[in-house]
Amino acid sequence: MKITGAKIYTDNHVFEEGTIYTDEDRISPFSNDDMVLDADGLLAIPGLVDIHFHGAVANDFCDSDIEGISTIAKYEAQHGILAICPATMTYGENKLSEIMKTAKKYYQTRNSDPSAATFVGVNMEGPFISPYKVGAQNPDFLQLPNGYFYEKLQKDSGNLIKLLDMAPELTGSMDFIKEYSKEVNISLAHSNTDYDTAILAFHNGARHMTHLFNAMPGINHRNPGPIVAAKECNAEIEIIADGIHIHPAIVRLVFDMFDEDKVCLISDSMEATGLPDGEYHLGGQSVTVCGNKATLTNNESTIAGSVTNLFDCMKNAVQNMDIPIEAAVRAASETPAKAIGIDKDFGSLSIGKYANVLLIDTDMNIKCIINKGIIL
């Protein structure tokens, strides 16, 4: 098709007038199709990429259910998130093995549905995390970093694990990071680490930080902590801009503090996303949802993921947190795609990549979703 009239988000990270051509499922320098899509007055941005979320519409990735993953993937696509890398929770080996095998089966047999987001990988969040910053993870299944454990799960997944979250202060973490950081993006997460240990982890090969400010020490003028270490080591970082996890002023600080190509917007959404208030579950624990806030039922001071999808997080960052739309779009598409190594196919509107295009109005309402060249 030929998409005309829109201001296009370019590889220079600005909006410019132009035309988008698609040839089958890819963006092309020309089109052999006579179909013209008039997008006059709209903005064209890449399909979004969520590299950290757990579920939606009553389904959790960890349910190990093919149909459940399909339902999640369709929900995500309907909201402009066209590539997904869902996260596990902290479980034992048998449960995590089952999750990984189900992910592999879905990837091999169900990943061509044009109405669904493309399943591009797995984010392994736990069990190599700190008992002091466990958050909504289940402390019963925590364990120290274990190469055999990881290798087995990576094999079970068919090499789909793209992100691996861990606390660098745990015994064995540094050796693990040295051994595996060349094959999987290791992210500091759910950690009580100090500045020096975080610096060492980044120097040894870690290059990512999970949901910044959440489940980790903050910034202190005498104990700078892992966030300052991430900045100094030029690590990628994740931000949940749902209005619950982080104050808008801190979101602005992060976008000012880190280079724009290092900020990833994520949703961290759980099964209640897209559903009304009520009782739900995350990682085997009961969660109470009220409004756009989810907390553990038995500990309402602990936030348990979000109930906001990535598109709405991006929109919230722009409209309620004063983040420039150009920076927010990049953080929700190109940067996360690069973080998990899928930027050859996803994350921008470059020629040769999948024709994943969102047409939105100036109020950031979605007007059209094109998933691999097909209008949803």
Beta strands, then each sheet from edge to edge (+ up, - down):
strand 1: 2-4
strand 2: 7-9
strand 3: 15-17
strand 4: 20-23
strand 5: 26-28
strand 6: 36-38
strand 7: 43-46
strand 8: 48-50
strand 9: 55-56
strand 10: 59-60
strand 11: 81-84
strand 12: 118-119
strand 13: 122-125
strand 14: 161-166
strand 15: 185-188
strand 16: 208-209
strand 17: 236-240
strand 18: 263-266
strand 19: 278-282
strand 20: 285-290
strand 21: 293-296
strand 22: 299-303
strand 23: 357-360
strand 24: 366-371
strand 25: 374-375
sheet 1: 5+ 4- 1+ 6+
sheet 2: 3+ 2- 7- 23+ 24- 25+
sheet 3: 8+ 11+ 12+
sheet 4: 9+ 10-
sheet 5: 13+ 14+ 15+ 16+ 17+ 18+
sheet 6: 19+ 20- 21+ 22-
end
